[in-house]
Amino acid sequence: MARILAFLLALALLAAGVLAWESFNFNAARPAAANGAAETDVLITPGIGLKGVADTLKEAGVVENPGLFMIGVRVRRTTEKLKAGEYAIPSRASMFDIMDILIFGKAIQHKITVAEGLTSQMIAKLVAADPVLDGKLDATPAEGTLLPETYLFTRGTTRAQIVARMKKAQDDLIADLWAKRAADLPLKSPQEALILASIVEKETSLPEERRHIAAVFVNRLHLGMKLQSDPTIIYAVSGGYPLGRGIRQSELVKATAYNTYVIPGLPPTPICNPGTDSILAVLNPETSKDLYFVAAGNSGHVFAVTQRDQDKNVAALRARERAQRVGHK
């Protein structure tokens, strides 16, 4: 009996020693990352199992003993909790630290930024050029349906998924803001609000001007006046890309669906994807009687109630332009 007890005690001491050794090594800091890097990027693909995860970590140089990593994960009963993804493993991270990172899904976040005023075609090209996103886009989204924003995503996200997020963000935003719109706007639907917001977006780069610009267009729509917006002509000519020249007289008078010097009211679709500020400006414009505006030479505009005052402002602009041309000779 004494021999049996001694044997069992020896086994217990051995087991305790093995567990202590395992715990020490599983929690010990590993060697520093190669080339003095602060972290190592590791991509864990879905469906590779625990051995595949351990081998991937070994190949990346963040785990020296994949077998010990597998034992440690199994002992702690966390195998099913490990998540696929792209991870930044800190230099000298222990196997316990690495397991923790994979359990809590602390994956690397990539981002794509869509600037206000880009057309859907421009955004589609931006998404197509992103080196991290997967898959292809089947078609260019409809104009004005994507919300300009910075979107975070993890590796494995598809291009279709990121565009779907942009569309949902725009749908949710316009639904929320449309419900809070000012009274008596000459806009029949959220789509018309997006169309006008896209014009406001392209007319000014100054956030503080947007509600004033919106007010001018709202006033014109109320009175049945043509909007006479240059960006709508540019959209018809170049699809929204800069012309690199002035608008020609032939383009001013050409009857197209987007030439707001010719057509009454709004064009048939937005001319770009407007940002939140431009949508807000259109749905809650400034209180103003102004019907005209023209560039002021400082990226802003000067506004006028009457055609006479507008003519004076245009004459002042032309005089400044002539003076600048003379000064550059």
C-alpha positions as CSV (number, residue, x, y, z in Angstrom):
1,M,0.0,0.0,0.0
2,A,2.8,2.4,0.9
3,R,4.4,1.7,-2.5
4,I,1.2,2.6,-4.3
5,L,0.8,5.8,-2.4
6,A,4.4,6.7,-3.1
7,F,3.9,5.9,-6.8
8,L,0.8,8.1,-6.9
9,L,2.6,10.9,-5.1
10,A,5.4,10.7,-7.6
11,L,2.9,10.8,-10.5
12,A,1.2,13.8,-8.9
13,L,4.5,15.6,-8.4
14,L,5.5,14.8,-12.0
15,A,2.1,16.1,-13.3
16,A,2.5,19.2,-11.3
17,G,6.0,19.7,-12.6
18,V,4.8,19.2,-16.2
19,L,1.9,21.6,-15.7
20,A,4.3,24.1,-14.1
21,W,6.7,23.7,-17.0
22,E,3.9,24.1,-19.5
23,S,2.5,27.1,-17.8
24,F,5.9,28.8,-17.6
25,N,6.7,28.2,-21.3
26,F,3.2,29.1,-22.5
27,N,3.4,32.4,-20.6
28,A,7.1,33.2,-21.2
29,A,8.0,36.1,-23.5
30,R,9.3,34.9,-26.9
31,P,12.3,36.2,-28.9
32,A,12.0,39.6,-30.4
33,A,10.5,40.0,-33.9
34,A,12.8,39.9,-36.9
35,N,14.6,43.1,-38.0
36,G,13.7,44.9,-34.8
37,A,10.0,45.2,-35.8
38,A,7.5,46.2,-33.2
39,E,5.0,43.6,-34.4
40,T,4.5,40.8,-37.0
41,D,1.4,40.6,-39.2
42,V,-0.1,37.1,-39.3
43,L,-3.0,36.0,-41.4
44,I,-5.1,33.1,-40.0
45,T,-7.3,31.8,-42.7
46,P,-10.8,30.3,-41.9
47,G,-11.2,26.6,-41.5
48,I,-7.5,25.6,-41.0
49,G,-8.0,24.0,-37.6
50,L,-5.8,24.3,-34.5
51,K,-2.8,22.6,-36.2
52,G,-3.0,25.0,-39.2
53,V,-3.1,27.9,-36.8
54,A,-0.1,26.7,-34.9
55,D,1.8,26.0,-38.1
56,T,0.9,29.5,-39.4
57,L,2.2,31.1,-36.2
58,K,5.4,29.0,-36.5
59,E,6.0,30.1,-40.2
60,A,5.5,33.7,-39.2
61,G,8.1,33.4,-36.5
62,V,5.9,34.3,-33.6
63,V,5.8,30.8,-32.1
64,E,8.8,28.5,-31.8
65,N,7.1,25.3,-30.8
66,P,3.7,24.8,-32.5
67,G,3.1,21.6,-30.6
68,L,3.4,23.3,-27.3
69,F,1.0,26.0,-28.5
70,M,-1.5,23.4,-29.5
71,I,-1.2,21.7,-26.0
72,G,-1.6,25.0,-24.2
73,V,-4.7,25.9,-26.2
74,R,-6.2,22.4,-25.6
75,V,-5.4,22.5,-21.9
76,R,-7.2,25.8,-21.5
77,R,-10.1,24.5,-23.6
78,T,-10.0,27.5,-26.0
79,T,-9.6,25.7,-29.3
80,E,-13.1,26.6,-30.6
81,K,-12.7,30.2,-29.5
82,L,-9.8,31.0,-31.8
83,K,-10.9,33.3,-34.6
84,A,-9.6,33.7,-38.2
85,G,-8.3,37.1,-39.2
86,E,-5.3,39.2,-39.8
87,Y,-3.4,40.0,-36.5
88,A,-0.5,42.2,-35.5
89,I,1.4,40.1,-33.0
90,P,3.6,42.2,-30.7
91,S,7.3,41.5,-30.6
92,R,8.1,39.1,-27.7
93,A,4.5,38.2,-27.2
94,S,4.0,34.9,-25.2
95,M,1.9,32.1,-26.5
96,F,-0.7,33.0,-24.0
97,D,-0.8,36.5,-25.3
98,I,-1.1,35.2,-28.9
99,M,-3.9,32.9,-27.9
100,D,-5.7,35.8,-26.2
101,I,-5.3,38.0,-29.3
102,L,-6.9,35.2,-31.5
103,I,-9.7,34.6,-29.0
104,F,-10.8,38.1,-28.7
105,G,-10.5,38.8,-32.4
106,K,-8.2,41.7,-32.1
107,A,-7.7,41.8,-35.8
108,I,-5.9,44.5,-37.8
109,Q,-8.3,47.2,-39.0
110,H,-7.7,48.5,-42.5
111,K,-9.5,51.6,-43.8
112,I,-10.8,53.1,-47.0
113,T,-11.7,56.8,-47.1
114,V,-14.3,58.2,-49.6
115,A,-14.2,61.9,-50.0
116,E,-17.3,64.0,-50.3
117,G,-18.3,64.9,-53.9
118,L,-16.9,61.8,-55.6
119,T,-19.0,60.2,-58.2
120,S,-20.0,56.5,-57.9
121,Q,-17.7,55.6,-60.7
122,M,-14.8,57.3,-58.9
123,I,-15.7,55.4,-55.7
124,A,-15.9,52.1,-57.6
125,K,-12.4,52.7,-58.9
126,L,-11.2,53.5,-55.5
127,V,-12.7,50.3,-54.1
128,A,-11.3,48.3,-57.0
129,A,-7.8,49.6,-56.4
130,D,-7.7,48.8,-52.7
131,P,-5.1,46.1,-52.2
132,V,-6.7,44.4,-49.2
133,L,-10.4,44.1,-50.2
134,D,-11.4,40.8,-52.0
135,G,-13.6,40.0,-54.9
136,K,-15.0,42.2,-57.6
137,L,-17.9,44.7,-58.0
138,D,-20.6,43.5,-60.4
139,A,-21.7,47.0,-61.3
140,T,-21.1,50.7,-60.5
141,P,-23.6,51.7,-57.8
142,A,-26.2,54.3,-58.7
143,E,-25.1,57.9,-58.3
144,G,-25.7,59.5,-54.9
145,T,-26.3,56.2,-53.1
146,L,-23.0,55.9,-51.2
147,L,-22.1,57.9,-48.1
148,P,-18.7,59.5,-48.2
149,E,-16.9,58.4,-45.0
150,T,-13.9,56.5,-43.7
151,Y,-14.8,52.8,-43.4
152,L,-12.8,50.3,-41.3
153,F,-12.6,46.7,-42.3
154,T,-10.6,43.5,-41.7
155,R,-8.8,41.5,-44.3
156,G,-11.2,39.1,-46.0
157,T,-13.9,41.8,-46.5
158,T,-15.2,41.9,-50.1
159,R,-15.6,44.9,-52.3
160,A,-19.3,44.2,-52.6
161,Q,-19.5,44.1,-48.8
162,I,-17.8,47.5,-48.3
163,V,-20.0,49.1,-51.0
164,A,-23.1,47.6,-49.3
165,R,-22.0,49.3,-46.1
166,M,-21.6,52.6,-47.9
167,K,-25.1,52.2,-49.4
168,K,-26.7,51.3,-46.1
169,A,-25.0,54.2,-44.3
170,Q,-26.4,56.6,-47.0
171,D,-29.9,55.0,-46.7
172,D,-29.9,55.2,-42.9
173,L,-28.7,58.8,-42.9
174,I,-31.1,60.2,-45.5
175,A,-34.0,58.4,-43.8
176,D,-33.1,60.0,-40.5
177,L,-32.5,63.5,-41.8
178,W,-35.5,63.5,-44.1
179,A,-37.7,62.9,-41.1
180,K,-36.2,66.0,-39.4
181,R,-36.3,68.3,-42.5
182,A,-37.5,71.9,-42.4
183,A,-41.1,72.6,-43.3
184,D,-42.2,73.8,-46.8
185,L,-39.2,72.6,-48.7
186,P,-39.7,72.3,-52.5
187,L,-38.5,68.6,-52.4
188,K,-40.9,65.8,-52.9
189,S,-38.7,62.9,-51.8
190,P,-35.4,61.9,-50.2
191,Q,-34.1,61.2,-53.7
192,E,-34.7,64.9,-54.6
193,A,-32.9,65.9,-51.4
194,L,-29.9,63.9,-52.5
195,I,-30.0,65.4,-56.0
196,L,-29.9,69.0,-54.6
197,A,-27.4,68.0,-51.9
198,S,-25.0,66.7,-54.6
199,I,-25.3,70.1,-56.4
200,V,-24.5,72.0,-53.2
201,E,-21.6,69.6,-52.5
202,K,-20.0,70.5,-55.9
203,E,-20.8,74.3,-55.7
204,T,-18.7,75.0,-52.5
205,S,-15.8,73.6,-50.6
206,L,-16.5,75.8,-47.6
207,P,-18.7,74.1,-44.9
208,E,-19.9,77.4,-43.6
209,E,-21.4,78.3,-47.0
210,R,-23.4,75.2,-47.7
211,R,-26.6,76.2,-45.9
212,H,-26.5,79.6,-47.7
213,I,-25.9,78.0,-51.1
214,A,-28.8,75.5,-50.4
215,A,-31.0,78.5,-49.5
216,V,-30.4,80.1,-52.9
217,F,-31.4,76.9,-54.7
218,V,-34.4,76.3,-52.5
219,N,-35.5,79.9,-53.2
220,R,-35.1,79.3,-56.9
221,L,-37.1,76.1,-56.9
222,H,-39.9,77.8,-55.0
223,L,-40.1,80.5,-57.6
224,G,-39.8,78.2,-60.6
225,M,-36.4,79.6,-61.6
226,K,-33.7,77.5,-63.3
227,L,-30.9,76.4,-60.9
228,Q,-28.2,77.4,-63.4
229,S,-25.5,75.3,-61.7
230,D,-22.2,74.9,-63.6
231,P,-21.4,71.5,-61.9
232,T,-24.5,70.0,-63.5
233,I,-23.1,70.9,-67.0
234,I,-19.7,69.5,-66.1
235,Y,-21.3,66.2,-65.0
236,A,-23.0,65.9,-68.4
237,V,-19.8,66.6,-70.2
238,S,-17.2,64.7,-68.3
239,G,-19.1,62.5,-65.8
240,G,-18.0,64.7,-63.0
241,Y,-14.3,64.8,-63.7
242,P,-12.7,68.2,-63.9
243,L,-12.8,69.7,-67.4
244,G,-9.5,71.4,-67.1
245,R,-10.9,74.4,-68.9
246,G,-13.9,76.7,-68.7
247,I,-17.4,75.8,-69.8
248,R,-18.0,76.5,-73.4
249,Q,-21.0,78.6,-74.6
250,S,-22.1,75.6,-76.7
251,E,-22.3,73.5,-73.5
252,L,-24.2,76.2,-71.7
253,V,-27.0,76.2,-74.2
254,K,-27.0,72.5,-75.1
255,A,-30.2,70.7,-74.0
256,T,-29.2,67.8,-71.8
257,A,-31.0,66.2,-68.9
258,Y,-28.4,67.7,-66.6
259,N,-28.0,71.2,-68.0
260,T,-29.8,73.3,-65.3
261,Y,-29.4,76.4,-67.4
262,V,-31.8,74.8,-69.8
263,I,-34.0,72.4,-67.9
264,P,-36.5,73.5,-65.1
265,G,-36.1,72.1,-61.7
266,L,-33.7,69.3,-60.7
267,P,-31.7,67.0,-62.9
268,P,-32.8,63.3,-63.0
269,T,-30.1,62.0,-60.6
270,P,-27.5,63.3,-58.2
271,I,-24.2,64.4,-59.8
272,C,-22.0,63.0,-57.1
273,N,-22.2,61.4,-53.7
274,P,-22.9,64.2,-51.2
275,G,-21.6,64.3,-47.7
276,T,-23.6,64.6,-44.5
277,D,-23.1,68.4,-44.2
278,S,-24.5,69.0,-47.7
279,I,-27.5,66.8,-47.0
280,L,-28.1,68.6,-43.8
281,A,-27.8,72.0,-45.5
282,V,-30.4,71.1,-48.1
283,L,-32.9,69.8,-45.5
284,N,-32.4,72.7,-43.2
285,P,-31.2,75.6,-45.4
286,E,-30.3,79.0,-44.1
287,T,-33.0,81.7,-44.0
288,S,-32.2,84.0,-46.9
289,K,-33.8,85.9,-49.8
290,D,-30.8,85.5,-52.0
291,L,-31.3,84.1,-55.5
292,Y,-27.8,84.5,-56.9
293,F,-24.1,83.8,-56.0
294,V,-20.8,84.1,-57.7
295,A,-17.2,83.2,-56.8
296,A,-15.5,85.8,-54.6
297,G,-12.0,84.8,-55.4
298,N,-11.2,83.4,-52.0
299,S,-12.8,79.9,-52.5
300,G,-16.0,81.5,-51.2
301,H,-18.9,83.3,-52.8
302,V,-20.7,86.6,-52.7
303,F,-24.5,86.5,-52.7
304,A,-27.2,88.7,-54.1
305,V,-31.0,89.1,-54.0
306,T,-31.4,90.9,-57.4
307,Q,-30.0,90.3,-60.9
308,R,-28.6,93.9,-60.8
309,D,-26.5,93.1,-57.7
310,Q,-25.5,89.8,-59.2
311,D,-24.3,91.6,-62.4
312,K,-22.2,93.9,-60.2
313,N,-20.6,91.0,-58.4
314,V,-19.9,89.2,-61.7
315,A,-18.2,92.4,-63.1
316,A,-16.1,92.6,-60.0
317,L,-15.0,89.0,-60.4
318,R,-14.1,89.5,-64.0
319,A,-12.1,92.6,-63.1
320,R,-10.1,90.5,-60.5
321,E,-9.5,87.8,-63.1
322,R,-8.1,90.4,-65.6
323,A,-5.9,91.9,-62.9
324,Q,-4.6,88.4,-62.0
325,R,-3.8,87.6,-65.7
326,V,-1.9,90.9,-66.1
327,G,0.0,90.2,-62.8
328,H,1.1,86.8,-64.1
329,K,2.6,88.2,-67.3
